[in-house]
Amino acid sequence: MTAPQWPAFYESVASAILTFVDDRHKLFDKIQALAARTTLMDYLKLDNPEFWETRGYEIDPFTIMGVFNRAVTVSHRQSLAKKIAKAVGAVDSEPPEIFHGIPYLDPRHSIFSGPEEMWNLAAVARSDAPWQDAFVFAWDKALELKGNGASMLSIGLFWWNPVSFMALDKISEPWIESRYEIEIPHDKFDGDRYVKFLKELREKTGDISWAEISLEAWQNAKEKKE
């Protein structure tokens, strides 16, 4: 199986977004300007001050990545990915031609809660040692906020850093559990439990990229439907 090529693009976008960590209002303005001419971004309500004033007019990295990771057509995902990449200055790579094996968000719930908490999680998740205590603390703080389910957080982290994090979505979970005989954490598991799972997965999968595992899970689910 050919290794998925999408991680390079996603990591390029993530790195570009992270450069705005100390200039978040500028990033908000860029995304707001893009949304004003992109109807598929209307769900963000970026022109609604009542919605964004409580968030300090800051949009978090995972919500930005979610713009091109929702249940819309492939052509729309590609178009949105290109627009987001251009807006944040990630011009080094092209978005994938297909999105097989890349988990997406429920269109009805595509905005993460807590800009400050999500920015903190994003920063430690791209660090040189992303599984340390700082990550556990940031995960637990993000998970405390209403609307941030553990599965949703893991999906966002998988887009953000697919080398170090694995999505626990409804497609990947049963495949990992059966294929690699790893107990999957369920419900609102804390950061310690998630890191324990990641270490077990690394031990079982070795050099296989987690993007490949996610693609295998997608292919297995597709075959069962046919």
Secondary structure, 3 states (H helix, E strand, C coil): CCCCCHHHHHHHHHHHHHCCCCCHHHHHHHHHHHHHCCHHHHHHCCCCHHHHHCCCCCCCHHHHHHCCCECCCHHHHHHHHHHHHHHHCCCCCCCCCCCCCCCCECCCCCCCCCHHHHHHHHHHHCCCCCCCHHHHHHHHHHHCCCCCCHHHHHHHHHHHCCCCCCCCCCCHHHHHHHHHCCCCCCCCCCHHHHHHHHHHHHHHHCCCCHHHHHHHHHHHHHHHHC
